Amino acid sequence: MRAFVILILLAAVGYYLYTRREARAAQPSGDELPAEIAWRMISRDERGGDTLVQVIAVSGNRWRVESTSPSKHRTLVFVSDGSAAAVSDPKAPRDAAASFDPRPPMRLLLKELRHSSPEATEQLAGRPYLRFTQKVNGTSGQVWADPKTRFPVQMRALDGFSNFTVLPALSDRDIPNLFSIHALTALLSRYATTQ
């Protein structure tokens, strides 16, 4: 249950960032999310418990999010084929899947990181990363990003932290039905490790 609360909090943060972006008159900047990208996000509370692992694949206007808590052995699947979206939980509201579109919050985060000046360069696991401070719902959080792409590698906010890992681009050529709204079982479990 706690992992689901973290998932909801992350969705709320994404929604907040997305609506905040819409409120500002932003000019096109070329800071788009790559058309083909996949990443894993591992979230934990400050005590290191309640792990939530999300594996996200994006291909143009199609996307898939598989969210699991290893301690619960249950995976929620949210998928869009570009025109419709579906969720694996039959009890979820009909429009729940569309609200989990990972592209708007990641686009906004990338834009913020690419147009902000870093506060410092810090070592994480022996590599240098840029550190930024971002405000979300009045709470300051820190984000560490790759110096070249500005893709996040770690984020601390809301009494928890998340680690991001870019994965090889995933496509339905590699994994059949990856973006099918009828494929609501876990297809990306091999990437859902906490390592």
C-alpha positions as CSV (number, residue, x, y, z in Angstrom):
1,M,0.0,0.0,0.0
2,R,2.8,2.4,0.9
3,A,4.4,1.8,-2.5
4,F,1.1,2.7,-4.2
5,V,1.1,5.9,-2.2
6,I,4.6,6.7,-3.5
7,L,3.4,6.0,-7.0
8,I,0.4,8.4,-6.5
9,L,2.8,11.1,-5.1
10,L,5.1,10.7,-8.1
11,A,2.1,11.0,-10.4
12,A,0.9,14.1,-8.5
13,V,4.4,15.7,-8.8
14,G,4.3,14.9,-12.5
15,Y,0.9,16.4,-12.9
16,Y,1.9,19.5,-10.9
17,L,5.0,20.0,-13.0
18,Y,3.0,19.5,-16.2
19,T,0.2,22.0,-15.3
20,R,2.9,24.5,-14.0
21,R,4.5,24.3,-17.5
22,E,1.2,24.9,-19.2
23,A,0.6,27.9,-17.0
24,R,3.8,29.6,-18.3
25,A,4.0,30.8,-21.9
26,A,6.9,28.6,-23.0
27,Q,8.5,28.9,-26.4
28,P,9.6,25.8,-28.2
29,S,13.2,25.1,-27.2
30,G,14.1,21.8,-28.8
31,D,14.4,20.3,-25.4
32,E,12.2,17.4,-26.2
33,L,12.3,13.9,-24.7
34,P,14.0,11.6,-27.3
35,A,11.4,9.9,-29.6
36,E,12.7,6.5,-28.5
37,I,13.8,6.1,-24.9
38,A,13.4,3.8,-21.9
39,W,14.4,4.2,-18.3
40,R,14.0,2.6,-14.9
41,M,13.1,4.6,-11.8
42,I,13.7,3.1,-8.4
43,S,12.0,5.0,-5.5
44,R,12.5,4.5,-1.8
45,D,11.6,6.3,1.3
46,E,14.4,7.9,3.4
47,R,14.7,4.7,5.5
48,G,15.4,2.7,2.3
49,G,12.2,0.7,2.5
50,D,9.1,0.5,0.4
51,T,10.8,0.2,-2.9
52,L,8.8,1.0,-6.0
53,V,10.3,0.2,-9.4
54,Q,9.0,1.7,-12.6
55,V,10.1,0.7,-16.1
56,I,9.1,3.2,-18.7
57,A,9.3,2.8,-22.5
58,V,8.5,5.6,-24.9
59,S,8.2,5.4,-28.7
60,G,6.8,8.6,-30.3
61,N,3.3,9.0,-28.9
62,R,3.2,5.4,-27.6
63,W,4.3,4.6,-24.0
64,R,4.3,1.9,-21.4
65,V,4.8,2.1,-17.6
66,E,5.2,-1.1,-15.5
67,S,5.2,-0.3,-11.8
68,T,6.0,-2.9,-9.2
69,S,6.9,-3.2,-5.6
70,P,9.2,-6.2,-5.2
71,S,7.9,-6.9,-1.7
72,K,4.3,-7.1,-3.0
73,H,5.0,-9.2,-6.2
74,R,2.4,-7.2,-8.1
75,T,2.9,-5.2,-11.3
76,L,0.6,-2.5,-12.5
77,V,0.8,-1.9,-16.2
78,F,-0.2,1.4,-17.9
79,V,0.0,1.5,-21.7
80,S,-0.9,3.7,-24.6
81,D,-0.9,2.8,-28.3
82,G,-1.0,6.4,-29.2
83,S,-4.7,6.7,-29.5
84,A,-6.1,4.9,-26.4
85,A,-4.7,4.0,-23.0
86,A,-5.4,1.0,-20.6
87,V,-4.4,-0.1,-17.1
88,S,-4.1,-3.6,-15.8
89,D,-6.1,-3.0,-12.6
90,P,-9.8,-3.6,-13.4
91,K,-10.8,-1.5,-10.4
92,A,-9.0,1.6,-11.7
93,P,-11.0,4.4,-13.1
94,R,-11.5,4.3,-16.8
95,D,-9.3,7.3,-17.5
96,A,-6.6,6.3,-14.9
97,A,-4.1,5.0,-17.5
98,A,-3.9,8.3,-19.5
99,S,-3.0,10.2,-16.3
100,F,0.2,8.1,-16.0
101,D,1.6,9.3,-19.4
102,P,5.3,9.6,-18.4
103,R,6.3,12.0,-21.2
104,P,4.9,15.3,-19.9
105,P,6.6,15.2,-16.5
106,M,9.9,14.0,-17.9
107,R,9.8,16.6,-20.7
108,L,9.2,19.3,-18.1
109,L,12.0,18.0,-15.8
110,L,14.4,17.9,-18.7
111,K,13.5,21.4,-19.8
112,E,14.0,22.7,-16.2
113,L,17.4,20.9,-15.9
114,R,18.5,22.1,-19.4
115,H,17.7,25.7,-18.7
116,S,18.9,25.9,-15.1
117,S,22.4,26.5,-13.8
118,P,23.7,23.7,-11.7
119,E,24.6,24.5,-8.1
120,A,27.6,22.1,-8.0
121,T,29.2,19.1,-9.6
122,E,29.2,16.1,-7.3
123,Q,30.5,12.6,-7.5
124,L,27.9,9.8,-7.5
125,A,29.3,6.2,-7.8
126,G,32.6,7.7,-8.9
127,R,31.2,9.8,-11.8
128,P,30.6,13.6,-11.9
129,Y,27.0,14.8,-12.0
130,L,25.4,18.2,-12.0
131,R,23.3,19.0,-8.9
132,F,20.2,21.2,-9.1
133,T,17.5,22.3,-6.6
134,Q,13.9,22.2,-7.8
135,K,10.8,23.3,-5.9
136,V,7.8,21.0,-6.0
137,N,4.6,22.0,-4.2
138,G,6.6,24.4,-1.9
139,T,9.1,21.7,-1.0
140,S,12.7,21.9,-2.2
141,G,14.2,18.8,-3.8
142,Q,17.6,18.0,-5.3
143,V,18.2,16.5,-8.7
144,W,21.5,15.1,-10.0
145,A,21.8,14.9,-13.8
146,D,24.1,13.7,-16.5
147,P,26.4,16.6,-17.5
148,K,25.9,16.1,-21.2
149,T,22.2,15.1,-21.6
150,R,20.9,16.5,-18.3
151,F,18.8,13.3,-17.9
152,P,18.2,12.8,-14.2
153,V,20.2,10.1,-12.4
154,Q,19.0,10.8,-8.9
155,M,16.3,12.9,-7.2
156,R,15.6,13.6,-3.5
157,A,12.2,15.1,-2.5
158,L,9.2,14.4,-0.4
159,D,11.0,12.4,2.2
160,G,12.2,9.9,-0.4
161,F,14.6,9.5,-3.2
162,S,14.6,8.0,-6.7
163,N,17.4,6.7,-8.9
164,F,17.0,6.8,-12.7
165,T,18.8,4.5,-15.2
166,V,18.5,4.9,-19.0
167,L,17.9,1.6,-20.6
168,P,18.5,0.4,-24.2
169,A,15.6,1.7,-26.3
170,L,12.8,-0.8,-26.2
171,S,10.5,-1.3,-29.1
172,D,7.7,-3.7,-30.2
173,R,10.2,-5.2,-32.6
174,D,12.2,-6.4,-29.6
175,I,9.2,-7.1,-27.4
176,P,6.0,-8.0,-29.3
177,N,2.9,-6.1,-28.2
178,L,4.9,-3.7,-26.1
179,F,2.5,-0.8,-26.8
180,S,-0.7,-2.8,-27.2
181,I,-3.5,-1.8,-24.9
182,H,-4.4,-5.5,-24.8
183,A,-1.0,-6.6,-23.4
184,L,-1.6,-5.8,-19.7
185,T,0.7,-8.3,-18.2
186,A,4.3,-7.5,-17.3
187,L,6.6,-7.6,-20.3
188,L,9.5,-5.6,-18.8
189,S,10.1,-7.6,-15.6
190,R,13.7,-8.3,-16.5
191,Y,14.4,-4.6,-16.2
192,A,12.5,-4.2,-12.9
193,T,15.5,-5.0,-10.7
194,T,16.5,-2.8,-7.8
195,Q,20.2,-2.9,-8.8
